[in-house]
Amino acid sequence: MNKDNEGLVKVLNNLGLLEKKKKNFHKADSLFMAGLQIAKKHNYSRDITDLLYNICENLDHQKRYNESIVLRKELYEMIQKTGEPNWLKSTTLELASNYFILNDIAGAKKFLRETESIDWLEPVSPSHKISYLVNLGNLTYSLGDYKRSAAVFMEMNNSSEQEAINSTINDIEQMRYVYQKQQDSLTFAKQKEIDDLLNEKQQQESEHKLLRQKIVMFISIIGLLLISIFSVFLFKATKQKELANKELIKQKHLVTEKNKEITDSITYAKRIQQSLLPPLDLLEILLPQHFLVYMPKDIVSGDFFWAKKLNAHEIFLAVADCTGHGVPGAMMSALSIQNLNELSTQTRSASELLSLLNINLKNTLNQDQEGFSKDGLDICLCKINTKERKISYSGANRSLQIFNEKGLKVEVKATKTGIAGHTLDSQKYAEHEVTLEDNDMVVMSTDGFADQFGGPENKKITTKRFKEWMSEIVSINDKKTELEQRFKTWKGSKDQIDDVCVLGFKI
């Protein structure tokens, strides 16, 4: 009975494949699902994985990508248990492609990283590997990773070239075998002829010479034929390589041009963003004793610092971290700075300024409507009274730290809600008043410094270690240089993962 069920599963799978080939996708769905139900009932693991793969392919043809992702994840979990890395590598790439089609970039990048972390288990067919590389190259190019895409197409070119060479070698070996068999046959015929001459002793010398001439001519023809066939294969392989190289050069030029256009645009955007930030000489005037560590991950930054003089003794000062980094983060930071400049004319309260900023950004970005951006920011905002040495602090997910000669003196916690995004319009932000003593140093920062990976075990710097470093560096004049050096040493050859902004001051 089990064999009958197993046979029925295979029949349903094959019928589904036939209907899929005829583009009868709905009928193929019914056949595949019927087979899958029987296979799961009897725990035919190999048939389950085959049917899941075929169903996902069929759903992709119908552009039913959400359903395809659900079943492909089930297939992914089964392959992990059976331990088939080549299939797992392909499945994770297909998941990444599905997520990209659905515009889920985070999901696409997650499975892209996973597929590239899986090693091929040899042997793997060249055609399978080339198909994988084509899909990988297209996906990385679509995601804007042109450097990786170019590297993938280079690898694909090498794999294609190797496949052509292997095919040529196999054909030559086969011809060599045929040639050897023919040689053996000719040798046998020659020997038989010689034996006949010796036995009969009546064969004429002219006939013997004629036979030898025929043999030599036949061998020469075979040799020329082999050389001609090899030359044809070699010519085709060379032409294929030339075409592939031309296409690769074309793609390289295209990527180079695109990179230059993008870099030029972002560099110009940097000039615009820098014009919105407070000039460094203004900070020198407002806060003579200060240090600033500002290191964008890319050319432009989602982190920003902001300062505005209210009167002879009062200053607004902020450090903020917008959603994302690079161009999206920079656009969000420019919008936030513009709103802070406008709203700071309406209130002198730090908490009220954050509440107004929350409402204005949500309205500007139409965040009450479905499908619009849910971006926002975290911020540490102070109103500083230099005459009374007092600070009114209000924060959204970014705390305020105060150090003295003994280390961390106090950390004033922020309201655990960001600005804009999913935050309600009615959100209020707590305000704290702090009186500074001599040698107290106030530090405002985003999370980019503490979240950087590196060090001997490739771990984060962490907020704890950041506070320890701040306590170790005694002079405020040394903090910028020392913090930047420690950050770069910790990062080493690793990539910077986020924008960095740390601002400290004394009154």
Salt bridges, closest charged atoms under 4 A:
GLU19 OE2 - LYS22 NZ 3.51
GLU19 OE2 - LYS27 NZ 3.98
ASP29 OD2 - ARG64 NH1 2.77
ASP47 OD1 - LYS10 NZ 3.03
ASP50 OD1 - ARG46 NE 3.87
GLU57 OE2 - ARG72 NH2 3.34
ASP60 OD2 - ARG72 NH1 3.01
GLU67 OE1 - ARG64 NH2 2.81
GLU74 OE2 - LYS40 NZ 2.73
GLU84 OE1 - ARG46 NH1 2.89
GLU94 OE1 - ARG72 NE 3.28
GLU116 OE2 - ARG148 NE 2.46
GLU161 OE2 - LYS241 NZ 3.82
GLU173 OE2 - ARG176 NH1 3.09
ASP196 OD2 - LYS192 NZ 3.52
GLU242 OE1 - LYS239 NZ 3.62
ASP264 OD2 - LYS260 NZ 2.97
ASP298 OD1 - LYS297 NZ 3.60
ASP298 OD2 - HIS325 ND1 3.19
GLU314 OE1 - ARG348 NH1 3.87
GLU314 OE2 - LYS383 NZ 3.69
GLU411 OE1 - LYS413 NZ 3.85
GLU411 OE1 - LYS467 NZ 2.53
ASP425 OD1 - LYS362 NZ 3.94
GLU433 OE2 - LYS390 NZ 3.94
GLU437 OE1 - LYS409 NZ 3.38
ASP438 OD1 - ARG389 NH2 3.73
ASP440 OD2 - LYS409 NZ 2.84
ASP451 OD1 - LYS460 NZ 3.80
GLU457 OE1 - LYS459 NZ 3.16
GLU472 OE1 - ARG486 NH1 2.66
GLU482 OE2 - ARG486 NE 2.95
GLU484 OE2 - LYS480 NZ 2.82
